[in-house]
Structures are given as structure tokens and as C-alpha cells.
């Protein structure tokens, strides 16, 4: 038998050998299974937190849109506390409420007022111009309430390829009953 045929027969024998050690297979597979389980948990938790943050923003927008009194600092403080309560997070959160008005003659949005809680700046008139593509089509002199929330998400397990994320939401709601909700009372 030649050297080449000897090598081929040994390779074929190795390839066809179905004997294995369960311990070796277990040691090789378990870390991958634990990583997959941790990754599933982290991604599910991230989507859960994102959904909670979005629902909180919609809730705040709906509450403000139904308000019949002027909005003031106390009311905004309570909305910020509500946001923190609804998101159930220990990380930093921000809340920005802004009322914008559409002017058909000028073909642009104007900021009526903007107030914040957390480490975020109020919107400026220039910022509102940059948001034109995100805002709905409106009739002349209509107003809309913008609710912007931010929440930091830090995964429980950081070795699954997902780092700290900023969960940002941008929700707009029309005032329901009156324009009182769109009036700021300092």
C-alpha cells in the first residue's frame, strides 16, 4: 500500500468514526448555550424597556392633551415623576414638552413654548424648523403637543454585543378639548 492510499484510508476512517466523548461535546456546547440564553434575555429586555418608554410617552401626551387648565411647573414636575414611575428605571430619563403651531401663510411651524425636565434643553425656534419633516400636516393655526422622552438602557450582560443604548421617543398629540393645555403658565 502506498503512502497516499494509507493517508486516504486514515482520513476516511477518522471521518467515518462516530465515537465521541459526551463530556467534550458538553464542554464545547454549554458556553454557546449560555451566551445564546444571555443574548435572548438582553435583547428581550431591551425591546421591553423600549416599549415601556414609548407607552409612557404616549400616556403623557394623552394626559397633557386632555388638560383643561394651563400647564405650569408643578404639572410638568408631576408628568416627569409619572414618566419615571411608568418606565420603572433607575437610569437617567428626560422629558421635553413642546407646543408648536402651524402657520399656513408662512408655511412653517412656530414654537409656542418648550419646557424640560432632566438633562435636555428646551427646543428653540430653529430646532422646530429642523423637525418639520417629523411633524404632521395641520390646518392653519392648529397646535400640536410634542412629547420627547429619553431613557438609558444598560444591558444586564454586556458580553452579548449590545452596549448602553439611549431610547429616544418623539410623540405628538393634538389638544383634545381646548387650547388651555397648550398655554404655559410660569
Secondary structure as UniProt FT lines:
FT   HELIX           3..16
FT   HELIX           22..65
FT   HELIX           73..87
FT   STRAND          93..103
FT   TURN            104..107
FT   STRAND          108..117
FT   HELIX           125..130
FT   HELIX           132..134
FT   TURN            140..141
FT   STRAND          143..153
FT   TURN            159..160
FT   STRAND          165..173
FT   HELIX           180..182
//
